[in-house]
Amino acid sequence: MYSQESISGHRRGRPEPTAETLSGLACLICATDYRDASAPEAVVVSHRDDRPLLACRGTCARMAGGSVDGLDETPLPLDERVRRHQDTAHPDAPHEDARHQGDPS
């Protein structure tokens, strides 16, 4: 298992989170993309700007927040995180449901 000194050193040395990490689409520690079907389970480990930050359950969660299971909080469903990320990246783009309104098919 990782020592507390190793974990603290990793926290100090990591770069700023990416847009995908801030949207809950990638692990805060290893950058695993949760949109990949084989990605491990994501858990909430902290918050930044009132948004939950996620890490893979286990070692990544321990390194990010000190607990292998993260915080006692359920992350938003992946499709909701993807939608919010797209809204942030492209605020003027029409939503999927808005594009099909009035479409009789």
Protein Blocks (a to p, Z undefined) as FASTA:
>chain_A
ZZfklmmmmmmmpccddfklmnopacfklopafkbmkbccdddfbdeehiacdddehjkm
mmmnopanlpadddddfklmmmmmmmmmmmmbccfklmmgoiaZZ
